Amino acid sequence: MSRKHYEAIAKVFAGDYATAANDGERRKVVGIALSLSDVFQQDNPRFDRVRFLQACGLTKQDAAISLAGVRE
């Protein structure tokens, strides 16, 4: 995939995150963005996971909440 693909996907996540009606919906968006960023990083060693997640509109707190209890 190219940068434009990652940017387009991040834009969709940012829109979904911004319009999420509640914390549950936001957590789902965050979880999917984190999972996809793992796949993208495996596919492309130059993929910048932090930059992608920031473009998705996620904060450090979002990532910490989503990772708590899910990944060790």
C-alpha distances in whole Angstrom, upper triangle without the diagonal:
4,7,8,6,7,11,11,11,13,15,16,17,19,21,22,23,25,27,27,31,32,31,30,27,26,26,24,21,21,21,18,16,17,16,13,12,14,11,8,11,12,8,8,12,11,10,13,14,17,16,13,16,19,17,17,21,22,24,25,28,26,24,27,28,25,26,29,31,27,26,28
4,5,5,7,9,10,11,13,14,16,17,19,21,22,23,25,27,27,31,32,31,31,28,26,27,25,22,22,22,19,17,18,18,15,14,16,14,10,12,14,11,9,12,11,10,12,14,16,14,13,16,18,15,16,20,21,24,25,28,26,24,27,29,26,27,31,32,29,28,30
4,5,5,6,9,10,10,12,14,15,16,18,20,21,22,24,26,29,30,29,29,27,25,25,24,21,20,21,19,16,17,18,14,13,16,15,11,12,15,13,11,13,10,9,10,12,14,11,10,14,14,12,14,17,18,21,22,25,23,22,26,27,25,25,29,31,28,27,29
4,6,5,6,9,10,10,13,14,15,17,19,20,21,23,24,28,29,29,29,26,24,25,24,20,20,22,19,16,18,19,15,15,18,17,13,15,18,15,14,16,14,12,13,15,16,13,12,15,15,12,14,17,19,22,24,26,24,23,27,28,26,27,31,33,30,29,32
4,5,5,6,9,10,11,13,14,16,17,18,20,22,23,26,28,27,27,24,22,23,21,18,18,19,16,14,16,16,12,13,15,14,11,14,16,13,12,16,14,12,13,14,16,14,11,14,15,12,13,16,18,21,23,26,23,22,26,27,24,25,29,30,27,27,29
4,5,5,6,9,10,11,12,14,15,16,18,20,21,25,26,25,24,22,20,20,19,16,16,16,14,11,13,14,10,9,13,12,9,11,14,12,11,14,12,9,10,10,12,10,7,10,12,9,10,14,15,18,20,22,20,18,22,23,21,22,25,27,24,24,26
4,5,5,6,9,10,10,12,14,15,16,18,20,24,25,24,24,22,19,21,19,16,16,18,15,12,15,16,13,12,16,15,12,14,17,16,14,17,14,11,11,12,13,10,8,10,11,8,9,12,14,17,19,22,19,19,23,24,22,23,26,29,26,26,28
4,5,5,7,9,10,11,13,14,15,17,19,22,24,24,24,20,19,20,19,15,16,18,15,13,16,16,13,13,17,16,13,16,19,17,16,19,17,14,15,15,16,13,10,13,13,10,10,13,15,19,21,23,21,20,24,25,22,24,28,30,27,27,30
4,5,5,6,9,10,11,12,14,16,17,20,21,21,21,18,16,17,15,12,13,14,11,9,12,13,10,10,14,13,11,14,17,15,15,18,17,13,14,13,14,13,9,11,12,9,8,12,13,17,19,21,18,18,21,22,19,21,24,26,23,23,26
4,5,5,6,9,10,10,12,14,15,19,20,19,19,17,14,16,15,11,11,13,11,8,11,13,10,10,14,14,12,14,17,16,16,18,16,13,12,11,12,10,6,7,9,6,5,8,10,13,16,18,15,15,19,19,17,19,22,25,22,22,25
4,5,5,6,9,10,11,12,14,18,19,19,20,17,15,17,16,12,13,16,14,11,14,16,14,14,17,18,15,18,21,20,19,21,20,16,15,15,15,12,10,10,10,7,6,9,12,15,18,20,17,17,21,21,20,22,25,27,25,25,28
4,5,5,6,9,10,11,12,16,18,18,18,14,13,15,14,10,12,14,12,10,14,15,13,14,17,17,16,19,21,20,20,23,22,18,18,16,17,15,12,12,13,10,8,10,12,16,19,20,17,18,21,21,19,21,24,26,24,25,28
4,5,5,6,8,10,10,14,15,15,15,12,10,12,11,7,8,11,9,7,11,12,11,12,15,16,15,17,20,19,20,22,21,17,16,14,14,13,10,9,10,8,5,7,9,13,16,17,13,14,18,17,15,18,21,23,20,21,25
4,6,5,6,9,10,14,15,15,16,13,10,13,13,9,10,13,12,10,13,15,14,14,18,18,17,19,22,22,22,23,22,18,17,15,14,13,10,9,9,7,4,5,8,11,15,16,13,14,18,17,16,19,21,24,22,23,26
4,5,5,6,9,12,14,15,16,12,11,14,13,10,12,15,14,12,16,18,16,17,20,21,20,22,25,25,24,26,25,21,20,18,18,16,14,13,13,10,8,8,11,14,18,18,15,17,21,20,18,21,24,26,24,26,29
4,5,5,6,10,11,12,12,9,8,11,10,7,10,12,11,11,14,16,15,16,19,20,19,22,24,24,25,27,26,22,21,19,18,18,15,13,14,12,9,9,11,14,18,18,14,16,19,18,16,19,22,24,22,23,27
4,6,5,9,10,10,11,8,6,9,9,6,8,11,11,10,13,15,15,16,19,20,19,21,24,24,25,26,25,21,20,17,16,16,14,11,12,11,8,7,8,11,14,14,11,13,16,15,14,17,19,21,20,21,25
4,6,9,10,11,13,10,8,12,13,10,11,15,15,14,16,19,18,19,22,23,22,24,27,27,27,29,27,24,22,20,18,17,16,14,13,12,9,8,10,12,16,15,13,16,18,17,17,20,22,24,23,25,28
4,6,9,11,12,9,9,12,13,11,13,16,16,15,18,20,20,21,24,25,24,27,29,29,30,31,30,26,25,23,22,21,19,17,16,15,12,11,13,15,19,18,15,18,21,19,18,22,23,26,24,26,30
4,6,8,8,5,6,9,9,8,11,13,14,14,17,18,19,20,23,24,24,26,28,29,29,31,30,26,25,22,21,21,19,16,17,16,13,12,12,15,18,16,13,16,18,16,15,19,20,22,21,24,27
4,7,8,6,8,11,11,11,14,16,17,17,20,21,22,23,26,27,27,29,32,32,33,34,34,30,28,26,25,25,23,20,20,20,17,15,16,17,20,18,16,19,20,18,17,21,22,23,23,26,29
4,5,5,6,9,10,11,12,14,16,17,19,20,22,23,25,26,27,29,31,32,33,34,34,30,28,25,24,24,23,19,20,20,17,15,15,16,18,16,13,16,18,15,15,18,19,20,20,23,26
4,5,5,6,9,10,10,12,14,15,16,18,20,21,22,24,25,27,29,30,31,32,32,28,26,23,22,23,21,17,18,19,16,14,13,14,15,13,10,13,14,11,11,15,15,17,17,20,22
4,5,5,6,9,10,11,13,14,15,17,19,20,21,23,24,26,28,29,30,31,31,28,26,23,22,24,21,18,20,20,17,16,14,16,17,15,12,14,15,12,11,14,15,16,15,18,22
4,5,5,6,9,10,11,12,14,16,17,18,20,22,23,24,26,27,28,30,30,26,25,22,21,22,19,17,18,18,14,14,13,15,17,16,12,14,16,13,12,16,17,18,17,20,23
4,5,5,6,9,10,11,12,14,15,16,19,20,21,22,25,26,26,28,27,24,22,19,18,19,17,13,14,15,11,11,10,12,14,12,9,11,13,11,10,14,15,17,16,18,21
4,5,5,6,9,10,10,12,14,15,17,19,20,21,23,24,25,26,26,23,21,18,17,19,17,13,15,16,13,12,10,12,13,11,8,9,11,8,7,10,12,13,12,15,18
4,5,5,6,9,10,11,12,14,16,17,18,20,22,23,24,26,26,22,21,18,18,19,17,14,16,17,13,13,12,14,16,15,11,12,14,11,9,12,14,15,13,15,19
4,5,5,6,9,10,11,12,14,16,16,18,20,21,22,24,24,20,19,16,16,16,13,11,13,13,9,10,9,12,14,14,10,11,14,12,10,13,15,17,15,17,20
4,6,5,6,9,10,10,12,14,15,16,19,20,21,22,22,18,16,13,13,14,12,9,11,12,9,9,7,10,11,11,7,7,10,9,7,10,12,14,12,14,17
4,5,5,6,9,10,11,13,14,15,17,19,20,21,22,18,17,14,14,16,13,11,14,15,12,13,10,13,13,13,9,8,11,10,6,8,11,12,10,11,15
4,5,5,6,8,10,11,12,14,16,16,18,20,20,17,16,13,15,16,13,11,14,14,11,13,12,15,16,16,12,11,14,13,10,12,15,16,13,14,17
4,5,5,6,9,10,10,12,14,15,16,17,18,14,13,10,11,12,9,7,10,10,7,10,9,12,13,14,11,10,13,13,10,12,15,17,14,15,18
4,5,5,6,9,10,11,13,14,15,16,17,13,12,9,10,12,9,7,11,12,10,12,10,12,12,13,10,8,11,12,8,9,13,14,11,11,14
4,5,5,7,9,10,11,13,14,16,17,14,14,11,13,15,12,11,14,15,13,15,13,16,16,16,13,11,14,14,11,11,14,15,11,11,14
4,5,5,6,8,10,10,12,14,15,12,12,10,12,13,10,10,14,13,11,15,14,16,17,18,15,13,16,17,14,14,18,18,15,15,18
4,5,5,6,9,10,10,11,12,9,9,6,9,10,7,8,11,12,10,13,12,14,15,17,14,12,15,16,13,13,17,18,15,14,17
4,5,5,6,9,10,11,12,10,10,8,11,13,11,11,14,15,14,17,15,17,16,18,16,13,15,17,14,13,16,17,14,12,15
4,5,5,6,9,10,12,10,12,10,14,15,12,13,17,17,15,19,17,20,20,21,19,16,19,20,17,16,20,20,17,15,18
4,5,5,6,8,9,7,9,8,12,12,10,12,15,14,14,17,17,19,19,22,19,17,20,21,18,18,21,22,19,18,20
4,5,5,6,7,5,7,7,11,12,10,12,15,15,15,18,17,19,18,21,19,16,19,21,18,17,21,22,19,17,18
4,6,6,9,8,11,11,14,16,14,15,19,19,19,22,20,22,21,24,22,19,21,23,20,18,22,23,19,17,19
4,7,9,8,12,12,16,16,14,16,19,19,19,22,22,24,24,26,24,21,24,25,22,21,25,26,22,20,22
4,5,5,9,10,14,14,13,15,18,17,18,21,21,23,23,26,24,21,24,26,23,22,26,27,24,22,23
4,5,8,10,13,14,13,16,18,18,19,22,21,23,22,25,24,21,23,26,23,22,25,26,24,21,22
4,6,9,12,11,12,15,16,16,18,21,20,21,21,24,23,21,23,26,24,23,26,28,25,23,24
4,6,9,9,8,11,13,13,14,17,17,18,18,22,20,18,20,23,21,20,24,25,23,21,22
4,6,5,6,9,10,11,12,15,14,15,15,18,18,15,18,21,19,18,22,24,22,20,21
4,6,5,6,9,10,11,13,11,13,12,15,14,12,14,17,15,15,18,20,18,16,18
4,5,5,6,9,10,11,9,10,9,13,12,10,13,16,15,14,17,20,19,17,19
4,6,5,6,9,10,10,11,12,15,14,13,16,18,17,17,21,24,22,20,22
4,5,5,6,9,9,11,13,15,14,12,16,18,16,16,20,23,20,19,22
4,5,5,7,6,8,9,12,10,9,12,14,12,13,17,19,18,17,19
4,5,5,5,7,9,12,10,10,13,15,15,16,19,22,20,20,22
4,5,7,10,12,15,13,13,17,18,17,18,22,24,23,22,25
4,6,9,12,14,11,11,15,16,14,16,19,22,20,20,23
4,7,10,11,10,11,14,15,14,16,19,22,21,21,24
4,7,8,6,7,10,11,11,13,15,18,17,18,20
4,5,5,7,9,10,11,13,14,18,17,18,20
4,5,5,6,9,10,11,12,16,16,16,17
4,5,5,6,9,10,11,14,15,15,17
4,5,5,6,9,10,13,13,14,16
4,6,5,6,8,12,11,11,13
4,5,5,6,10,10,10,12
4,6,5,9,9,11,13
4,6,8,7,9,12
4,6,5,6,8
4,6,7,8
4,6,7
4,7
4
